[in-house]
Amino acid sequence: MHVAVLGAGYAGVTLTRKLERQLPASVELTLVDGRETHLVQHLLHRAVRHPTIEAQLEVPLEECCQRANVRHATVEAVDYDEGRVELDDGSIEYDLGALCLGAQTAYYGLSGVRAHGTPLKRLRDARAIRSQFLDLCETGGRVVVGGAGLSGVQVAGELAELARDRADADVEVVLLEQKPTVAPGFPVSFQEAVAEELETRGVDVRTRTTVTAADEETLTTATGPAIEYDQLVWTGGITGGAALDDRRPQVRSTLRLGRRTFGLGDAVNVVDDEGKRVPATAQTAVRQATVAAENITALAEGGVGGFEPRLSRYVYQSLGWVVTVGGGTVAQVGSQVVRGTPAKALKTSIGVQHLANVGAVEDAIELIQESVSSPQA
Ligand SMILES: Cc1cc2nc3c(=O)[nH]c(=O)nc-3n(C[C@H](O)[C@H](O)[C@H](O)COP(=O)(O)OP(=O)(O)OC[C@H]3O[C@@H](n4cnc5c(N)ncnc54)[C@H](O)[C@@H]3O)c2cc1C
């Protein structure tokens, strides 16, 4: 029997590591990714202000796996029922598989936004944002961040803090969001605390502002006057990658996408067992990996088709949320919002736990050292 995991992000690496422990040794396990490293994406914005953190954000895939074969190739198409994957350098077949390819930045066909905006999905994006922004600090001007989800609020916070570190920089950081609040979809007390942290750092937050187009220096909005800018960072949402025809297919609570395939993480739109639409986050991707591992193991033992074993179901339960806004940190734990040092310790511990979970123990230790040696980070 062959089990294939497609994509080595939070969903894929967590799933692979669980399957390595749960599947019988006779089952062949393959992890496929177009890149050689697992990216700790939920801390990516930190690299905009602290490039020294970069080394801890990339973990070689071979370090993440104990017995899975790692195949470095780009997935071009997947047949979820037949269990066949077209790769850029050939194809593979599997008896059971998981689609964990993550997502790409969505531009919604808005004219000029892709051409003029920098997304934040890879380290090279963080580097480009930092370098453009440091140039802006020299000349003065305005950076606009489009989209105030988890990526947008955190990168706006980093940029505002970076400007504050350069006392003579005359730079304005504007954060646009089409919904009525920042961090849409999150608890109200969390949204309010995040908005306060942004305002404390001088970020000009403009909600209910829908971008409709961009040219080299102006953003057109649906609801108000055009906005002049010197740098544009686009964090306006996500959509599926090219292998999924730019779509995120929907899965229900068993996470089953087809006869032989499960889908989890940002790649898919998950509706949980209680009918709730689940936010696309690292936290939910990791939790879904537990359900996918149980279901793949059950089918590996019980067989696909015919009288299949009863599959586990995913129920979305938030463990709370933690975001950094420059030097500030906001954590929602149960109904409580916590800020400052306890929240920061929580954020560091989540990053450390993730690195340890994917097998990168040395990186985890370095992340602890980094946060201890630069408490304002
Ligand atoms: C700046 C930023 C801050 C964030 N902050 C938080 C936070 O505070 N908390 C939180 O929970 N979430 C946060 N998130 C969201 C979180 O990072 C994502 O939800 C998470 O990465 C999703 O995990 P995933 O495994 O589905 O996808 P990913 O982690 O994106 O992994 C997908 C993998 O698939 C590979 N891949 C993609 N396409 C192909 C292909 N065609 N062929 C082969 N391989 C392919 C990629 O190389 C990648 O390794 C943040 C995201 C960003 C960008």
PDBQT file of the ligand as one rigid body, heavy atoms in Angstrom, charges set to zero:
ROOT
HETATM    1  C1  LIG A 401       2.240  36.543   7.623  1.00  0.00    +0.000 C 
HETATM    2  C2  LIG A 401       1.329  35.438   8.081  1.00  0.00    +0.000 A 
HETATM    3  C3  LIG A 401       0.980  35.362   9.427  1.00  0.00    +0.000 A 
HETATM    4  C4  LIG A 401       0.136  34.339   9.869  1.00  0.00    +0.000 A 
HETATM    5  N1  LIG A 401      -0.166  34.268  11.196  1.00  0.00    +0.000 NA
HETATM    6  C5  LIG A 401      -0.883  33.225  11.661  1.00  0.00    +0.000 A 
HETATM    7  C6  LIG A 401      -1.132  33.091  13.062  1.00  0.00    +0.000 A 
HETATM    8  O1  LIG A 401      -0.742  33.932  13.867  1.00  0.00    +0.000 OA
HETATM    9  N2  LIG A 401      -1.840  31.989  13.472  1.00  0.00    +0.000 N 
HETATM   10  C7  LIG A 401      -2.275  31.037  12.603  1.00  0.00    +0.000 A 
HETATM   11  O2  LIG A 401      -2.874  30.041  13.046  1.00  0.00    +0.000 OA
HETATM   12  N3  LIG A 401      -2.088  31.154  11.275  1.00  0.00    +0.000 NA
HETATM   13  C8  LIG A 401      -1.396  32.217  10.774  1.00  0.00    +0.000 A 
HETATM   14  N4  LIG A 401      -1.170  32.346   9.429  1.00  0.00    +0.000 N 
HETATM   15  C9  LIG A 401      -1.799  31.387   8.496  1.00  0.00    +0.000 C 
HETATM   16  C10 LIG A 401      -0.990  30.093   8.384  1.00  0.00    +0.000 C 
HETATM   17  O3  LIG A 401       0.356  30.344   8.096  1.00  0.00    +0.000 OA
HETATM   18  C11 LIG A 401      -1.624  29.208   7.301  1.00  0.00    +0.000 C 
HETATM   19  O4  LIG A 401      -2.981  29.038   7.614  1.00  0.00    +0.000 OA
HETATM   20  C12 LIG A 401      -0.903  27.849   7.267  1.00  0.00    +0.000 C 
HETATM   21  O5  LIG A 401       0.390  28.016   6.728  1.00  0.00    +0.000 OA
HETATM   22  C13 LIG A 401      -1.694  26.820   6.433  1.00  0.00    +0.000 C 
HETATM   23  O6  LIG A 401      -1.018  25.587   6.458  1.00  0.00    +0.000 OA
HETATM   24  P1  LIG A 401      -1.095  24.600   5.196  1.00  0.00    +0.000 P 
HETATM   25  O7  LIG A 401      -0.304  23.392   5.570  1.00  0.00    +0.000 OA
HETATM   26  O8  LIG A 401      -2.481  24.420   4.757  1.00  0.00    +0.000 OA
HETATM   27  O9  LIG A 401      -0.374  25.377   4.008  1.00  0.00    +0.000 OA
HETATM   28  P2  LIG A 401       1.127  25.910   3.903  1.00  0.00    +0.000 P 
HETATM   29  O10 LIG A 401       1.742  26.079   5.239  1.00  0.00    +0.000 OA
HETATM   30  O11 LIG A 401       1.055  27.098   3.009  1.00  0.00    +0.000 OA
HETATM   31  O12 LIG A 401       1.888  24.715   3.157  1.00  0.00    +0.000 OA
HETATM   32  C14 LIG A 401       1.604  24.335   1.833  1.00  0.00    +0.000 C 
HETATM   33  C15 LIG A 401       2.795  23.543   1.289  1.00  0.00    +0.000 C 
HETATM   34  O13 LIG A 401       2.454  23.040  -0.005  1.00  0.00    +0.000 OA
HETATM   35  C16 LIG A 401       3.526  23.270  -0.916  1.00  0.00    +0.000 C 
HETATM   36  N5  LIG A 401       2.952  23.406  -2.250  1.00  0.00    +0.000 N 
HETATM   37  C17 LIG A 401       2.034  24.310  -2.659  1.00  0.00    +0.000 A 
HETATM   38  N6  LIG A 401       1.699  24.099  -3.949  1.00  0.00    +0.000 NA
HETATM   39  C18 LIG A 401       2.426  23.039  -4.361  1.00  0.00    +0.000 A 
HETATM   40  C19 LIG A 401       2.499  22.317  -5.583  1.00  0.00    +0.000 A 
HETATM   41  N7  LIG A 401       1.752  22.645  -6.642  1.00  0.00    +0.000 N 
HETATM   42  N8  LIG A 401       3.352  21.264  -5.656  1.00  0.00    +0.000 NA
HETATM   43  C20 LIG A 401       4.108  20.889  -4.583  1.00  0.00    +0.000 A 
HETATM   44  N9  LIG A 401       4.064  21.535  -3.400  1.00  0.00    +0.000 NA
HETATM   45  C21 LIG A 401       3.232  22.593  -3.295  1.00  0.00    +0.000 A 
HETATM   46  C22 LIG A 401       4.185  24.546  -0.404  1.00  0.00    +0.000 C 
HETATM   47  O14 LIG A 401       5.551  24.615  -0.834  1.00  0.00    +0.000 OA
HETATM   48  C23 LIG A 401       4.048  24.391   1.116  1.00  0.00    +0.000 C 
HETATM   49  O15 LIG A 401       5.154  23.722   1.666  1.00  0.00    +0.000 OA
HETATM   50  C24 LIG A 401      -0.359  33.374   8.946  1.00  0.00    +0.000 A 
HETATM   51  C25 LIG A 401      -0.002  33.458   7.588  1.00  0.00    +0.000 A 
HETATM   52  C26 LIG A 401       0.836  34.472   7.154  1.00  0.00    +0.000 A 
HETATM   53  C27 LIG A 401       1.223  34.537   5.694  1.00  0.00    +0.000 C 
ENDROOT
TORSDOF 0
